[in-house]
């Protein structure tokens, strides 16, 4: 019975305090409403369902087949294949509030006749995928968008890349010709920075979920990814880590909006934001920081969760209407008493160090 009690107590503490440690660092208990588990649960809700992933894989393979068939007899082009890039590749993709998402599928040509314009190349790719779905694809300035209505869309950027001639791939743009761009380099960069750091990917997803919930013109997911890499300081708690990143983003943009790509083409990823969009984002960021601070300083998890929900949306769960830190601290204290064989069972079944109760026997089962 003693061993059973110890295992139950251990499970309670594990579930409330650590659930899943973000890194190999000790958990620090402080006087804040601990919403770490709520954030981890929120992260799970942002993940794509297995059925959606299967549909996206099927769609990707279908698009690849259509493009290969279309270009096999086109003498002015040498189709070399496709490559998944962006958030899907980096595992920072999220489901939106409307349960949609996107995938970036780069289409690569080893050679393109010099007389062929980038707009023509893109128009041919458009024709290749024009009837893939019942919805007509969209012609964007830097890609073709294939729409799977109310489910997801696949963006198809087009590249010209011959490793013997080019240092980096050339991206086809509808109005500005070929532009140097290297999504593979960015993937390698992010993969190296986030290796063995799952918290970094979660922070990127929380920032994207905030943008999705607000529906305003926010900086791109690319910008949020770079900011997360630049500013994340690992913490046992995602709520604290996110708050610190938000503050540092504000410090950055208060000084300068210039945010360069860390790889080719090293351009400013915030350059397309208008002054009004920058102002709106700064206001939204300040409001988020203020509420995040209040959430962390609150002793009631329910009150704290409501503050987080105001920015992250209803998929962020309600917390418990209690002082969770105090409860965790009490459980930690009694667990230490149990391990030290100084715990006493009261008639009510409560464990504490009141010697009027029955002293528990020493425990040797540590749940291994």
N, C-alpha and C positions, 0 to 999 in steps of 0.2 A: 504493500500500500504506500509506504514511504517513497519507494522508487517511482511509482506511478505518479504520486503527487509532484515529485520533483520534475518529472518530464513534462507534466501539464504546465507547471509554473514556468519552466524554461520556454515552452512553446509560446506562452502568453507574452513573455518578455520579448522573445525573438520577433513575434508578430507585430508588437506595438512599437518596438524601438528600432529595429534594424530592417525588418522585412527583406531588404536586399541592400547590403552596403554598396555604395557607389564605387568605392575604391578601397584599397587596403590601408585605410587610415582609421584610427580609433574614433568611435562615435563620441561627440561632445554634447553633454546635456547642459542647456542654459535656460534662462528665464524667458523663452519664447514659445509661442504656440507651434508645436512641431507638426508641420504638414507634409513631411517628406513622403510618407506612405501615400497620401492623397496625390502627390505629384507622380509617384511611380504608377499608381492606378490610372492616372490621367494619361501618362505615356502609353500604357497598354491600349487605351481607348483611341489613341491617335494612329495606332498601327493598322495597316491594311489587313483585311480579312483574307483568309486563304483562298476563298472563292474568287475574290477580286483579283488577287495575284495570278490565279490560273487564267482568268479571262484576259488579263493584260499580257501574259506570256503568249497566249494563243493569238491575240491581236498583233503582237510584235512579229511573230513568225509569219503571219499572213502578209503583213506589210512588206517584210523582207522578201518574201517569195514574189509578190506582185512587182516590186521594184526590179528584182533580178530578171524576171521574165520580160519586163518592159524594155530594159536596156540591153538585152543580150544581142540584139541585131542593130543597135545604134552605133555606127562606126566612129562617131565623133566623141564617144564616151567609153571609158573603161571602168565599169562598176567593180569595186573591190570588196564591198561588204558593208555591214552595219556595226555600230557599237553603242551600247546603252551608256548613257552619261547622266550627269545631274544627280538630283536628290535620291532617285530610285537606286542608282549605283552606289551612292554613299551611305545609304540607310538612314537618311534624314527626311524621307518622304512622309507626309501626313495625310490622313483622311480629313477633308474639310467638314464643316458643320453639315453640308449638304451631301456628305458621303461621296464626294468626288475626289479625284487626284489626277496627277499627270505623270507621264514618262517622257524622257528625252531620248530619241533614237537617232543617233548621227548616221547619215548616209555618206559613204566615202567613195570617191572616184580616184583611181590612180592617174588617169589622164583625162583631160577635157580639151577639145580643140580650141586653139587660141582665138578663133573667130566667134566662138559661142559666148554669149553674155551670161552673167550670173542669173539675171532674171529669166533667161531662156532655160538654163539648167533647172531652176526652181519650178518653172512651169511644166517641164517634162516630169519632174518628180510628182507634181500635183496630178498630172494626167495618169501617172502610174497607180495612184492611190485614190483616184477620184470616186470610184464606186465601191470602195472597201466597206463603207457603211451607208445607211440611208440618208445621212446628213452630209451635205457637201462640205469638203474640207475648207479651211480658211487659209488665205494667203497672207502670211505675216511678213514683216520686213526682213526677218532673219530665219524663217522656218515655214514649213507647211504644217498646219494643225489638223490632225484627223480626230474627229469628235465621235465618241461613243456616248450618246446622249444619256444624261443623268447617271453616268457611271465613271468615266474617265476620259481623258484625251491624250493623244500621243503627238508631241511636237517633233518634227523631222527637220533638223538643220542639215544643210548639205555642204560637204567639204571636198576640196581637191587636195590630195596629199600623195606625193611621191617622195619617199624618204631619200631617194638619191638626188632630188632636186630641191626639196623644201626642208628647212629646219623645223618648221611647224606647219600644221594643216592650215589651209586657206578656207575661210568660211564664206559661203555665197550670201550676199545681201542683195535685196531687190533694187536698192537705189545707190549703193556705194561700192559696187564691185566686190572684189575678193578682199577679205580682211583676215589678217593673221589671228588665229585663235586656237587654243590647245586645251580642250576639255580633259584630255587624258592627263596632262600635266597637273591640272587642278585636282583631279581625283587622286593622283599620287601624293600631291602635297597634303590634301586633307586626310588621306588614309594614314600618312606618317604622323601627322599631328594628333590624330584621334586614336591611334593604335592603343588598345588596352585601356581606353578612357571612355567607357560608355556614357558617362555623365555629359561629356562634350556633345555627343549626338543628341542626347535628350534636351539639352539646353537649346540647341538649334531648333528642335521640334517645338519646344514651348514658345519660342519667339515667333515661329511661323504660325502657330495656333493663335497667338495673340493677334497677329496681323489678319488672319482669316476671320477672327471673331469681330474685329473692329470694322472690317470691310472698307477701310479708307485706303488711299494710295500711300502705302508704306514703302520703305526701302525693300529691295528684292530679297528673296531667300538667299541669294548669293551674298548679299551684304550681311545678313544675319549670320551666315556661316562664317564669314571672315571675322566679324566682331566676336563671335563665340570663341574662335581659336585664339584671337588676340587677347581676350580679356578673362577667360575662365580661370579661376583659382579653385582647384578641387576642394570640395567640402563634403562631409558625410551627408549633408542635407541638400536636396535639390532646390528647396525654397530659398535657402540662404545663398546658394551659388547663383541662382537666377537674379536675385536682388542685386548682388554685387556686379554682375555683368551689365544689368540695366543702368546702374550708376555710372559705370565706366563708358558705356555708349554715350550717355548724356555728356560726360566730360569731353569726349571726343568731339561731338558735334557742336558743343559750345565753343570749341576752339576752331574746328575746321570740319567741313563736310567731306573733305577729300578722303576717299577710301580706295586705295589702289588694289587691283588684282595682284595676288602674290606671284602669279605666273603670267606667261604670254597671254594677252598683249599688254599687261600692266596698266590698264586703263582705269579710270575712276568709275566705280560701280554705282555711285550715287549721282552722277553727272546729269542724268535725265530728270531728276526731281525738280519741280518748279519751286519757287520761293514759297508759294502758298502750301504746297505739299510738305515742304520742310518745316514750315511753321506748325502745321497740323500735327505732324509726327512729333515734334518737340513737345507740344501740349499733351498729346496722348502718352508720351514717354514719362513726362513729369507726373502725370496723374497715376500712372502705373507704379512709379517709384514710391510716391507718397503712400499709396494703398499697400504696397508690398511692405514698406517699413511698419505701417500700423499693424499689418497681419503678423509680422514677426514679433512685434512687441506685445501683441495680445496674448493673454493667458488662456483664452477660450478657443479651442480649435474650430468650433462652428463659426464663431465670429470671424476668425481668420480666413476660413474657407470662403465665406461670402465675399470678402475683399478680393481674394484671388479670382473668384468667379466673375466679378465685375469686368475683368480684363481677359480672362481665358475662356469664358463661356460656361454653359450649363453642363458640359461634359466633365467639368471639374467637380468632384463629388462634395457633398456636405460633410463637414467634420463632425466629431462628437461634441455634444454640448457639455463640455467639462474641461477642467484644467488638465490637459493630457500630460504636460510636463511633470506636474506634481504627481499624477498617477504613476507615470513611468518611474519617477524617482523613488516612490514608495515601493514599487515592485522590485526595483533594483536593490533597495536596502534590505528587503525581506529575503531576496535571493542570496544576498551576501550572508545573512544570518543563517539561512539554510545550509549553505556551503560550509560555514564555520561551526556548524552544529550548535548554534546559540538560539535557534528558533523554538518557540513554544506554541502548541496548539491550544486554542481556547475552546470553551464549550460551544461557542457559536461556529466553530470551524475556522475562525480567523487565525492566521499565523502572525505572531509578533514576538517581541523579546520580553513580554510580561511573564515573570517567573511563577505567577499563580497558575499558569496553564501547565500542560504536560509537555515536557521537553522532548523534542523530536530526536530520533536516533540519527547517528552520523550517516551521511549519504556517500555512497561510493559509485553510484551509477551516474555518469555525466552525460548520458544521452547519446553516447557514441555508437 
